[in-house]
Amino acid sequence: MRPMYSLKPLSDPSDRKYRDHYWFQVSNVLRPLTWIGFLDETRISENRLADRVYCKTLLWSKCLTLDTDRHLVTSTKH
């Protein structure tokens, strides 16, 4: 699977603005998409605040059609 979205520190994680933006993305966008099965979350470590990688699941492509789909590269399956 290729990561769809990865939350990696782009600035100082102790910065309040960074933390607010990070948790907004996780709690309001990525976590609900994970709960309903559209995304698969992989934590880099067991640390609660660790980086996460999000990948689209097969359910995503079965249920959603987006204008940007034409830009996607088909993944190779072996």
C-alpha positions as CSV (number, residue, x, y, z in Angstrom):
1,M,0.0,0.0,0.0
2,R,1.1,3.5,-0.7
3,P,0.5,6.1,1.9
4,M,-2.3,8.5,1.1
5,Y,-1.4,10.9,3.8
6,S,1.4,11.0,6.3
7,L,1.5,13.2,9.4
8,K,5.1,13.9,10.0
9,P,6.5,16.8,11.9
10,L,7.1,19.8,9.6
11,S,7.9,22.1,12.4
12,D,8.5,22.0,16.1
13,P,6.0,19.7,17.7
14,S,6.1,21.7,20.9
15,D,4.6,24.7,19.0
16,R,1.0,25.2,20.0
17,K,-0.2,26.1,16.4
18,Y,1.4,22.9,15.0
19,R,-0.2,20.7,17.7
20,D,-3.6,22.3,17.1
21,H,-3.4,21.8,13.4
22,Y,-2.1,18.2,13.8
23,W,-4.9,17.1,16.2
24,F,-7.5,18.8,14.1
25,Q,-6.5,16.7,11.1
26,V,-6.3,13.5,13.2
27,S,-9.5,13.9,15.2
28,N,-11.8,15.5,12.6
29,V,-10.6,14.0,9.3
30,L,-8.4,11.0,9.5
31,R,-9.8,9.2,12.5
32,P,-13.4,9.2,11.3
33,L,-12.3,7.9,7.8
34,T,-10.4,5.1,9.6
35,W,-13.4,4.2,11.8
36,I,-15.7,3.8,8.7
37,G,-13.0,1.7,6.9
38,F,-11.9,4.1,4.2
39,L,-8.4,4.5,5.6
40,D,-5.9,2.1,7.3
41,E,-3.8,3.7,10.0
42,T,-0.2,2.5,10.8
43,R,1.6,3.9,13.8
44,I,5.3,4.2,13.5
45,S,5.7,3.3,17.2
46,E,3.5,2.5,20.2
47,N,3.9,6.1,21.4
48,R,0.5,7.7,21.5
49,L,1.9,10.9,19.9
50,A,4.0,9.0,17.3
51,D,3.9,9.6,13.6
52,R,1.1,7.8,11.7
53,V,0.8,6.8,8.1
54,Y,-2.7,6.6,6.5
55,C,-3.4,4.4,3.4
56,K,-6.6,4.1,1.4
57,T,-8.4,0.8,1.7
58,L,-10.2,-1.1,-1.0
59,L,-13.5,0.2,0.4
60,W,-12.4,3.8,-0.5
61,S,-12.2,3.0,-4.2
62,K,-15.5,1.0,-4.1
63,C,-17.5,3.7,-2.4
64,L,-15.9,7.0,-3.5
65,T,-15.4,8.6,-6.8
66,L,-13.4,11.8,-6.7
67,D,-12.4,14.4,-9.4
68,T,-8.8,13.7,-8.6
69,D,-9.0,10.0,-9.2
70,R,-7.6,10.5,-12.8
71,H,-4.3,11.5,-11.2
72,L,-3.8,8.3,-9.3
73,V,-1.3,5.8,-10.4
74,T,-2.5,2.2,-10.3
75,S,-0.6,0.1,-7.8
76,T,1.2,-3.0,-9.0
77,K,-0.1,-6.3,-7.5
78,H,2.0,-9.3,-7.5
